[in-house]
Amino acid sequence: MGWFTKMTDWLGFETVRNRDAKGRYVADDKSTPNVDESKKRVYKSRTKRKIASARKGTKSKGKLKE
């Protein structure tokens, strides 16, 4: 992993699968070996990621009746 990738990860960018206008995944073009068209980097704010990870384990199951 290069320094630029580490820096963009720290800033909040993530690598996700690329989709076309219809919502289908885009395949990698084999004629361009240095470019990966099937992946793209998108920005996701840090606060939303922290909130989402904090909410994962806090699902309430309701109160028990006695």
N, C-alpha and C positions, 0 to 999 in steps of 0.2 A: 504494500500500500504506500503510495507516494505521500509527500508532505502536503500537497494541495488537497488530496482526498481527506486526509486527517483534519485539515483546517476546515474544510466545508462541512465535515461531520460535526465538528465542534460548534460551528455556526448554526447548525440545525437543518442541514440538507440531508435528504435520504435518497437512496437509489431505489427506484420502483420500475415495474414493467411498463413499457410504453404502449399506448393504445391509439388506434386510429379514430376517425370521426364516428364510426358506428359502435365503438366500444370494444372492438376485438383487439387481441394482442398483436403487436407488430413483430414480425420475424427479423432475425439478423440477416443483413445482406452479405453474402459470402464474397462478393466481388470487392468489397472494401474491408480488408483484414484489420486495419488500424482503428476502425470506428465500429462501435456496437450500437446499432439502431434499435435494438430490442429493450434497452434500458435508458432511463433518463433520471436526472437528479431534480428533485422538487424540494421546496422549502416547507418545513413543518415547524411551527413555533415551539419553543421549548416549554412554555407554560401549558400548552394544550397537551403535550406528551406527558408532562408530570401529572397533570390532573387525570388523564386517562389511565395511567399506570396506577395511580392511587385509588381509583374507583374500581379497579378489577377485583380486588379481594374484599370489598366492603358491601357486598350484595346482602341486603337484609332478607331474612327468611320468615319474618313475621314473629309475633309474640306467641308464646305457648300459653294455652288456656289451662287453668288449674281446676 
